[in-house]
C-alpha cells in the first residue's frame, strides 16, 4: 500500500512540476502582431526566439543583426504557478537586455514585464493559433 501511495504522490508531483513549463511553451504574437516568438523548454527553464517578423528590417530598431532566430527570452525559471523569473529579456528596439518576468494569467495571454532599475515596461502577448499562422523557417 505504501508503494502505491508513494508512486501516486511521485506521479502527481512530477505532473505538477512539468505543468508550469508546459503551459507557456508554444508560439506567441508580440503586440501589433509584428513578430512571433517560439517559447521552448531549455533545461529546467524556458527560452524564446523570434520565428517570424512582419518586416525583417524594421525601422527604428537598434539591433542591426538579423532578428529572425534571435533569442529574446533567455533561461526564465518557474517561480510560482504561472510565473517565470530569473532570466533575461532582450529588446531589439534598443538592443538591451532586461531583468524581467513572464506571467500566464490565461491560456491565450502572456504578460511580459521587463525592468531596468525601477523603470518597467509591460507587454501582453497573444498565443498564436498554429492553424492561422504564416509559415516559418526553422531557426
PyMOL commands that set and color helices and strands:
alter all, ss='L'
color gray80, all
select helices_A, chain A and resi 2-22+31-33
alter helices_A, ss='H'
color red, helices_A
select strands_A, chain A and resi 26-29+35-42+45-53+71-80+83-91+96-106+109-116+119-127
alter strands_A, ss='S'
color yellow, strands_A
deselect
rebuild
show_as cartoon
